[in-house]
Amino acid sequence: MKVAASPDGRHVFVTNKSSDSVSVIDVQAMAVVATVVVGKGPIGLAVSRDSSRVFVGCKDAGTVVMLDGQTGQVLHTTIPQPNSSPYGVAIRP
């Protein structure tokens, strides 16, 4: 399980490796507002500086998934790469 907080302080994102999903938690409400299926083995997690995007590395799928930072909606999934296991995700300012 990996955890990342949005820089604006509104949301916390948690990878759920056993269910291949990411939970979006509203900090003020202290409640899960969305659980989004992202792909096999989500393990890397990073939130953009402006909190608009969340990037999830799915180790077992060989993909990186981009989520909307406010709703958690899947915006894009990369094409799986052979012999690829994205483990960590980092965002350059």
C-alpha positions in Angstrom: 0.0 0.0 0.0 1.3 3.5 -0.9 -0.2 6.8 0.2 0.1 10.2 -1.4 -1.6 13.5 -0.3 -2.6 16.2 -2.8 -0.5 19.4 -2.3 -3.8 21.4 -1.9 -4.6 19.2 1.1 -8.0 18.2 -0.1 -7.5 14.5 -1.0 -5.4 11.5 0.0 -4.9 8.6 -2.4 -4.2 5.0 -1.3 -3.2 2.1 -3.5 -5.1 -1.1 -2.9 -2.9 -3.8 -4.4 -5.2 -6.7 -3.6 -8.1 -5.1 -5.4 -6.1 -3.4 -8.2 -7.6 0.0 -7.3 -6.9 3.4 -5.7 -9.1 4.9 -3.0 -9.7 8.6 -3.1 -10.2 10.0 0.4 -11.8 13.5 1.1 -9.7 14.8 4.0 -12.3 17.3 5.3 -15.1 14.6 5.2 -12.7 11.9 6.4 -14.4 9.5 3.9 -13.6 7.5 0.8 -15.3 9.3 -2.0 -14.2 7.0 -4.8 -12.5 3.7 -5.4 -11.1 3.4 -8.9 -9.9 0.3 -10.6 -6.5 1.1 -12.2 -4.8 -2.2 -13.2 -2.9 -5.1 -11.8 -0.5 -4.3 -8.9 -0.8 -0.6 -8.3 2.2 0.3 -6.2 3.7 3.7 -7.4 1.8 6.9 -6.6 2.4 10.6 -7.2 0.3 13.7 -7.3 1.0 16.7 -9.5 2.0 20.0 -7.9 -1.3 21.6 -8.8 -3.2 18.5 -7.5 -5.0 18.1 -10.9 -3.5 14.7 -11.8 -2.5 11.5 -10.0 -0.1 9.0 -11.6 -0.3 5.3 -10.6 2.4 2.8 -11.5 0.8 -0.6 -11.9 3.7 -3.1 -11.5 2.0 -6.3 -12.6 0.2 -4.7 -15.6 3.3 -2.8 -16.9 1.3 0.4 -17.1 1.0 3.9 -15.7 -2.5 5.3 -15.1 -3.3 9.0 -15.0 -6.3 10.0 -12.8 -8.2 13.2 -12.4 -6.9 14.6 -9.1 -10.4 15.8 -8.0 -12.7 13.0 -9.1 -10.3 10.0 -9.4 -11.7 9.4 -12.9 -9.2 7.5 -15.2 -8.0 9.9 -17.8 -5.3 7.8 -19.5 -3.6 4.4 -19.3 -0.3 3.8 -21.1 0.1 0.8 -23.4 1.6 -2.1 -21.5 5.3 -2.5 -22.1 6.8 -6.0 -22.4 9.0 -6.9 -19.4 8.1 -3.6 -17.7 7.2 -3.2 -14.0 6.7 0.4 -13.1 7.4 0.4 -9.4 7.8 4.0 -8.4 6.4 7.2 -9.8 7.9 10.7 -9.5 6.9 14.1 -10.8 9.4 16.7 -11.7 8.4 20.2 -10.7 
